Amino acid sequence: MELADKAVGFLLSLISLSIFTYYTFWVIILPFVDSDHFIQQYFLPQEYAILIPVFAGVVLLCFLSIFIGSVMLKTKRKKA
């Protein structure tokens, strides 16, 4: 089981590093590259560099609020 945990941890770290590298390149370096360069075809338009993280943050806050609310309701019912 310990080996499986290490493999999952390594895989999650690798995915996180890949996403961070892609996003960093997209936001910081790509604006300085010519718009007709072939590398531009691998990236979404710059507007999505803001919209995707904002949308992900809103979804995360919604799920977190629902989770906290459900835990509060369950503990309130348990006390009563």
Distance bins in CASP14 RR format, pairs under 12 A and 6 or more apart:
PFRMAT RR
TARGET T0000
AUTHOR 0000-0000-0000
RMODE 2
METHOD distances of the structure
MODEL  1
1 7 0 0 0 0 0 1 0 0 0 0 0
1 8 0 0 0 0 0 1 0 0 0 0 0
2 8 0 0 0 0 0 1 0 0 0 0 0
2 9 0 0 0 0 0 1 0 0 0 0 0
3 9 0 0 0 0 0 1 0 0 0 0 0
3 10 0 0 0 0 0 1 0 0 0 0 0
4 10 0 0 0 0 0 1 0 0 0 0 0
4 11 0 0 0 0 0 1 0 0 0 0 0
5 11 0 0 0 0 0 1 0 0 0 0 0
5 12 0 0 0 0 0 1 0 0 0 0 0
6 12 0 0 0 0 0 1 0 0 0 0 0
6 13 0 0 0 0 0 1 0 0 0 0 0
7 13 0 0 0 0 0 1 0 0 0 0 0
7 14 0 0 0 0 0 1 0 0 0 0 0
8 14 0 0 0 0 0 1 0 0 0 0 0
8 15 0 0 0 0 0 1 0 0 0 0 0
9 15 0 0 0 0 1 0 0 0 0 0 0
9 16 0 0 0 0 1 0 0 0 0 0 0
9 17 0 0 0 0 0 1 0 0 0 0 0
10 16 0 0 0 0 0 1 0 0 0 0 0
10 17 0 0 0 0 0 1 0 0 0 0 0
11 17 0 0 0 0 0 1 0 0 0 0 0
11 18 0 0 0 0 0 1 0 0 0 0 0
12 18 0 0 0 0 0 1 0 0 0 0 0
12 19 0 0 0 0 0 1 0 0 0 0 0
13 19 0 0 0 0 0 1 0 0 0 0 0
13 20 0 0 0 0 0 1 0 0 0 0 0
14 20 0 0 0 0 0 1 0 0 0 0 0
14 21 0 0 0 0 0 1 0 0 0 0 0
15 21 0 0 0 0 0 1 0 0 0 0 0
15 22 0 0 0 0 0 1 0 0 0 0 0
16 22 0 0 0 0 0 1 0 0 0 0 0
16 23 0 0 0 0 0 1 0 0 0 0 0
17 23 0 0 0 0 0 1 0 0 0 0 0
17 24 0 0 0 0 0 1 0 0 0 0 0
18 24 0 0 0 0 0 1 0 0 0 0 0
18 25 0 0 0 0 0 1 0 0 0 0 0
19 25 0 0 0 0 0 1 0 0 0 0 0
19 26 0 0 0 0 0 1 0 0 0 0 0
19 52 0 0 0 0 0 1 0 0 0 0 0
19 53 0 0 0 0 0 1 0 0 0 0 0
19 56 0 0 0 0 0 1 0 0 0 0 0
20 26 0 0 0 0 0 1 0 0 0 0 0
20 27 0 0 0 0 0 1 0 0 0 0 0
20 28 0 0 0 0 0 1 0 0 0 0 0
20 53 0 0 0 0 0 1 0 0 0 0 0
21 27 0 0 0 0 0 1 0 0 0 0 0
21 28 0 0 0 0 0 1 0 0 0 0 0
21 29 0 0 0 0 0 1 0 0 0 0 0
22 28 0 0 0 0 0 1 0 0 0 0 0
22 29 0 0 0 0 0 1 0 0 0 0 0
22 30 0 0 0 0 0 1 0 0 0 0 0
22 39 0 0 0 0 0 1 0 0 0 0 0
22 42 0 0 0 0 1 0 0 0 0 0 0
22 43 0 0 0 0 1 0 0 0 0 0 0
22 44 0 0 0 0 0 1 0 0 0 0 0
22 49 0 0 0 0 0 1 0 0 0 0 0
22 52 0 0 0 0 0 1 0 0 0 0 0
23 29 0 0 0 0 0 1 0 0 0 0 0
23 30 0 0 0 0 0 1 0 0 0 0 0
23 43 0 0 0 0 1 0 0 0 0 0 0
23 44 0 0 0 0 0 1 0 0 0 0 0
23 48 0 0 0 0 0 1 0 0 0 0 0
23 49 1 0 0 1 0 0 0 0 0 0 0
23 50 0 0 0 0 0 1 0 0 0 0 0
23 52 0 0 0 0 1 0 0 0 0 0 0
23 53 0 0 0 0 1 0 0 0 0 0 0
23 56 0 0 0 0 0 1 0 0 0 0 0
24 30 0 0 0 0 1 0 0 0 0 0 0
24 43 0 0 0 0 0 1 0 0 0 0 0
24 49 0 0 0 0 0 1 0 0 0 0 0
25 31 0 0 0 0 0 1 0 0 0 0 0
25 32 0 0 0 0 0 1 0 0 0 0 0
25 33 0 0 0 0 1 0 0 0 0 0 0
25 39 0 0 0 0 1 0 0 0 0 0 0
25 40 0 0 0 0 0 1 0 0 0 0 0
25 42 0 0 0 0 1 0 0 0 0 0 0
25 43 0 0 0 0 1 0 0 0 0 0 0
25 49 0 0 0 0 0 1 0 0 0 0 0
26 32 0 0 0 0 0 1 0 0 0 0 0
26 33 0 0 0 0 0 1 0 0 0 0 0
26 39 0 0 0 0 0 1 0 0 0 0 0
26 40 0 0 0 0 0 1 0 0 0 0 0
26 42 0 0 0 0 1 0 0 0 0 0 0
26 43 1 0 1 0 0 0 0 0 0 0 0
26 44 1 0 0 1 0 0 0 0 0 0 0
26 45 0 0 0 0 0 1 0 0 0 0 0
26 46 0 0 0 0 1 0 0 0 0 0 0
26 47 0 0 0 0 0 1 0 0 0 0 0
26 48 0 0 0 0 1 0 0 0 0 0 0
26 49 1 0 1 0 0 0 0 0 0 0 0
26 50 0 0 0 0 0 1 0 0 0 0 0
26 52 0 0 0 0 0 1 0 0 0 0 0
26 53 0 0 0 0 0 1 0 0 0 0 0
27 43 0 0 0 0 1 0 0 0 0 0 0
27 44 0 0 0 0 0 1 0 0 0 0 0
27 46 0 0 0 0 1 0 0 0 0 0 0
27 47 0 0 0 0 0 1 0 0 0 0 0
27 48 0 0 0 0 0 1 0 0 0 0 0
27 49 1 0 1 0 0 0 0 0 0 0 0
27 50 0 0 0 0 1 0 0 0 0 0 0
27 52 0 0 0 0 0 1 0 0 0 0 0
27 53 0 0 0 0 1 0 0 0 0 0 0
28 46 0 0 0 0 0 1 0 0 0 0 0
28 49 0 0 0 0 1 0 0 0 0 0 0
29 37 0 0 0 0 0 1 0 0 0 0 0
29 39 0 0 0 0 1 0 0 0 0 0 0
29 40 0 0 0 0 0 1 0 0 0 0 0
29 43 0 0 0 0 0 1 0 0 0 0 0
29 49 0 0 0 0 0 1 0 0 0 0 0
30 37 0 0 0 0 1 0 0 0 0 0 0
30 39 1 0 0 1 0 0 0 0 0 0 0
30 40 1 0 0 1 0 0 0 0 0 0 0
30 41 0 0 0 0 0 1 0 0 0 0 0
30 42 0 0 0 0 1 0 0 0 0 0 0
30 43 1 0 1 0 0 0 0 0 0 0 0
30 44 0 0 0 0 0 1 0 0 0 0 0
30 45 0 0 0 0 0 1 0 0 0 0 0
30 46 1 0 0 1 0 0 0 0 0 0 0
30 48 0 0 0 0 0 1 0 0 0 0 0
30 49 0 0 0 0 1 0 0 0 0 0 0
31 37 0 0 0 0 0 1 0 0 0 0 0
31 40 0 0 0 0 0 1 0 0 0 0 0
31 43 0 0 0 0 0 1 0 0 0 0 0
31 45 0 0 0 0 0 1 0 0 0 0 0
31 46 1 0 0 1 0 0 0 0 0 0 0
31 49 0 0 0 0 1 0 0 0 0 0 0
32 39 0 0 0 0 0 1 0 0 0 0 0
32 40 0 0 0 0 0 1 0 0 0 0 0
32 46 0 0 0 0 0 1 0 0 0 0 0
33 39 1 0 0 1 0 0 0 0 0 0 0
33 40 1 0 0 1 0 0 0 0 0 0 0
33 41 0 0 0 0 0 1 0 0 0 0 0
33 42 0 0 0 0 0 1 0 0 0 0 0
33 43 0 0 0 0 1 0 0 0 0 0 0
33 46 0 0 0 0 0 1 0 0 0 0 0
34 40 1 0 0 1 0 0 0 0 0 0 0
35 41 0 0 0 0 0 1 0 0 0 0 0
35 43 0 0 0 0 0 1 0 0 0 0 0
35 45 0 0 0 0 0 1 0 0 0 0 0
35 46 0 0 0 0 0 1 0 0 0 0 0
37 43 0 0 0 0 0 1 0 0 0 0 0
40 46 0 0 0 0 0 1 0 0 0 0 0
43 49 0 0 0 0 1 0 0 0 0 0 0
43 52 0 0 0 0 0 1 0 0 0 0 0
44 50 0 0 0 0 0 1 0 0 0 0 0
44 51 0 0 0 0 1 0 0 0 0 0 0
44 52 0 0 0 0 1 0 0 0 0 0 0
45 51 0 0 0 0 1 0 0 0 0 0 0
45 52 0 0 0 0 0 1 0 0 0 0 0
46 52 0 0 0 0 0 1 0 0 0 0 0
47 53 0 0 0 0 0 1 0 0 0 0 0
47 54 0 0 0 0 0 1 0 0 0 0 0
47 55 0 0 0 0 0 1 0 0 0 0 0
48 54 0 0 0 0 0 1 0 0 0 0 0
48 55 0 0 0 0 1 0 0 0 0 0 0
48 56 0 0 0 0 0 1 0 0 0 0 0
49 55 0 0 0 0 0 1 0 0 0 0 0
50 56 0 0 0 0 0 1 0 0 0 0 0
50 57 0 0 0 0 0 1 0 0 0 0 0
51 57 0 0 0 0 0 1 0 0 0 0 0
51 58 0 0 0 0 0 1 0 0 0 0 0
52 58 0 0 0 0 0 1 0 0 0 0 0
52 59 0 0 0 0 0 1 0 0 0 0 0
53 59 0 0 0 0 0 1 0 0 0 0 0
53 60 0 0 0 0 0 1 0 0 0 0 0
54 60 0 0 0 0 0 1 0 0 0 0 0
54 61 0 0 0 0 0 1 0 0 0 0 0
55 61 0 0 0 0 0 1 0 0 0 0 0
55 62 0 0 0 0 0 1 0 0 0 0 0
56 62 0 0 0 0 0 1 0 0 0 0 0
56 63 0 0 0 0 0 1 0 0 0 0 0
57 63 0 0 0 0 1 0 0 0 0 0 0
57 64 0 0 0 0 1 0 0 0 0 0 0
57 65 0 0 0 0 0 1 0 0 0 0 0
58 64 0 0 0 0 0 1 0 0 0 0 0
58 65 0 0 0 0 0 1 0 0 0 0 0
59 65 0 0 0 0 0 1 0 0 0 0 0
59 66 0 0 0 0 0 1 0 0 0 0 0
60 66 0 0 0 0 0 1 0 0 0 0 0
60 67 0 0 0 0 0 1 0 0 0 0 0
61 67 0 0 0 0 0 1 0 0 0 0 0
61 68 0 0 0 0 0 1 0 0 0 0 0
62 68 0 0 0 0 0 1 0 0 0 0 0
62 69 0 0 0 0 0 1 0 0 0 0 0
63 69 0 0 0 0 0 1 0 0 0 0 0
63 70 0 0 0 0 0 1 0 0 0 0 0
64 70 0 0 0 0 0 1 0 0 0 0 0
64 71 0 0 0 0 0 1 0 0 0 0 0
65 71 0 0 0 0 0 1 0 0 0 0 0
65 72 0 0 0 0 0 1 0 0 0 0 0
66 72 0 0 0 0 0 1 0 0 0 0 0
66 73 0 0 0 0 0 1 0 0 0 0 0
67 73 0 0 0 0 0 1 0 0 0 0 0
67 74 0 0 0 0 0 1 0 0 0 0 0
68 74 0 0 0 0 0 1 0 0 0 0 0
68 75 0 0 0 0 0 1 0 0 0 0 0
69 75 0 0 0 0 1 0 0 0 0 0 0
69 76 0 0 0 0 1 0 0 0 0 0 0
70 76 0 0 0 0 0 1 0 0 0 0 0
70 77 0 0 0 0 0 1 0 0 0 0 0
71 77 0 0 0 0 0 1 0 0 0 0 0
71 78 0 0 0 0 0 1 0 0 0 0 0
72 78 0 0 0 0 0 1 0 0 0 0 0
72 79 0 0 0 0 0 1 0 0 0 0 0
73 79 0 0 0 0 0 1 0 0 0 0 0
73 80 0 0 0 0 0 1 0 0 0 0 0
74 80 0 0 0 0 0 1 0 0 0 0 0
END
